[in-house]
Amino acid sequence: MGSTRTFKIASIPADGVGKEVVAAGRRVLDAMAGQSAGKFAFEWTEFPWGCEYYAEHGVMMDPAGLDTLKDFDSIYFGAVGWENVPDHISLWGLRLNITQNFDQWANIRPVKFLPGVTSPLRKADDTELDWIVVRENSEGEYAGLGGRNLSGRGPGNEIALQTALFSDKGCERIIRFAFDLARTRTVKKVSSVTKSNAQQYGMVLWDEVFQRVALDYPDVRTESVLVDAMSAKFILNPEDLSVVVASNLNADILSDLGSALSGSLGLAASANLNPERRFPSMFEPVHGTAPDIAGKGICNPIGAIASAALMLEHFGLDDEARRLEAAIEAATAAGRLTADIGGTSVTSEVTEAIVEALSSTLAAV
């Protein structure tokens, strides 16, 4: 037998239901490691950063936190934000601090329709739907450029500038990432999304780079769609989608729409990738901290557990990732659903149903 591969994971539950779903994901991953016959194991280190940490220390994370995190194999993140901290401070102080400094420029957000989960989209009842939103994660509208000025001129005279940044390099690497991903899928198609009719500089550059990169992938079908038209397409013609690539803001919004169409934001997984692996990548559910249900044990852990499957894939454990996805589907098909998707199960019951399903998927994959 070969030696055990031990993955060092930094766990950052952060705030609200983030603490509950990260615990659920860790339970599932440790169960998988226990079933691996020594093939792999996880070494967890949990960090207390978030809004509670801010209340005590005045910062969202330890000032030396990035130096600490860079030595881990990956980061498993919960959710950030609470009423005691303005949202722009909590987001930029923790999550974006990590993604920007670790150049996690590729964000992938699969849109999956699970058995047993009712979608508000009627077409999902009899049409196979499955697509991935690829989000540029390092620049665009979230580059953090701009400022507020002229407040000294008196009330009503202040101005605010928020500048979107589009670089040829940044556009090319995320677009090429989307094409490479499309080549791995049954339907080899990339849909590029901009608003270049109104945003005539950065997004026209994006369109031009997309056209240039597409020449290197003659086997992949393409289309360029304005973001408002793509919002309609998500609802009216989602069967025509495979890989959707868009800027930071547009992909953020579209991926939430896709998750809502699948049944709930609680189902949505994501991966913030540094594809060159110079820094650790970070895996997190898309949903927020859900203050209304935090601490009640009723939140949906599937988004976090599905994010764990993306982490397994990142580690090269593709078979194990497929096993975990199959276990999630088995649990939802058996009716183990939380309240947000029409069920009565609590967080722990859904988690344990997935753990139990893993044993049966072990022989099937």
Secondary structure as GFF3:
##gff-version 3
##sequence-region A 1 365
A	DSSP	beta_strand	5	14	.	.	.	ID=ss1
A	DSSP	alpha_helix	18	34	.	.	.	ID=ss2
A	DSSP	beta_strand	40	46	.	.	.	ID=ss3
A	DSSP	alpha_helix	51	57	.	.	.	ID=ss4
A	DSSP	alpha_helix	65	69	.	.	.	ID=ss5
A	DSSP	beta_strand	74	79	.	.	.	ID=ss6
A	DSSP	alpha_helix	87	90	.	.	.	ID=ss7
A	DSSP	pi_helix	91	95	.	.	.	ID=ss8
A	DSSP	alpha_helix	96	101	.	.	.	ID=ss9
A	DSSP	beta_strand	106	112	.	.	.	ID=ss10
A	DSSP	three_ten_helix	122	125	.	.	.	ID=ss11
A	DSSP	beta_strand	130	136	.	.	.	ID=ss12
A	DSSP	beta_strand	140	149	.	.	.	ID=ss13
A	DSSP	three_ten_helix	151	153	.	.	.	ID=ss14
A	DSSP	beta_strand	159	165	.	.	.	ID=ss15
A	DSSP	alpha_helix	168	182	.	.	.	ID=ss16
A	DSSP	beta_strand	189	194	.	.	.	ID=ss17
A	DSSP	alpha_helix	202	214	.	.	.	ID=ss18
A	DSSP	beta_strand	221	226	.	.	.	ID=ss19
A	DSSP	alpha_helix	227	236	.	.	.	ID=ss20
A	DSSP	three_ten_helix	238	240	.	.	.	ID=ss21
A	DSSP	beta_strand	243	246	.	.	.	ID=ss22
A	DSSP	alpha_helix	248	262	.	.	.	ID=ss23
A	DSSP	three_ten_helix	265	267	.	.	.	ID=ss24
A	DSSP	beta_strand	269	273	.	.	.	ID=ss25
A	DSSP	beta_strand	281	285	.	.	.	ID=ss26
A	DSSP	alpha_helix	302	314	.	.	.	ID=ss27
A	DSSP	alpha_helix	318	333	.	.	.	ID=ss28
A	DSSP	three_ten_helix	339	341	.	.	.	ID=ss29
A	DSSP	alpha_helix	347	364	.	.	.	ID=ss30
###
